[in-house]
């Protein structure tokens, strides 16, 4: 859940009944499927309880403009509200500057000159550790799993 709006108020807390972490026991299925499902759940939780509250604070600060073109029956539809806000954001400098920068970014990626050393250092470290720990866990079982570890 997590994406709940009622009476033009965003509710930034997900109901625990709808979380996927721990929904499947460790013994039930492939560990990568469980990790992937729980990873998506963690991402959804972060978006719903951290990112969207930031977006809806901005929407609240620009409420008249955001809601000006939204029909009454759609004022509590998250997708419709975000779409209206996005139409406004697309005309603002940060977004427009990002579009301009994207061409240079794509060119640098293509030619190998993009410097990633300062981009998301904390998340990069976590991603590397998760990948390494996953590989170590599977490698430790290769004697019994043979060449089925992919």
Secondary structure, 3 states (H helix, E strand, C coil): CCCEEECCEEECCCCHHHCCCCCCCCCCCCHHHHHHHHHHHHHHHHHHHHHHHHHHHHHHHCHHHHHCCCCHHHCCCHHHHHHHHHHHHCCCHHHHHHHHHHHHHHHHHHHCCCCCCCCCHHHHHHHHHHHHHHHHHHHCCHHHHHHHCC
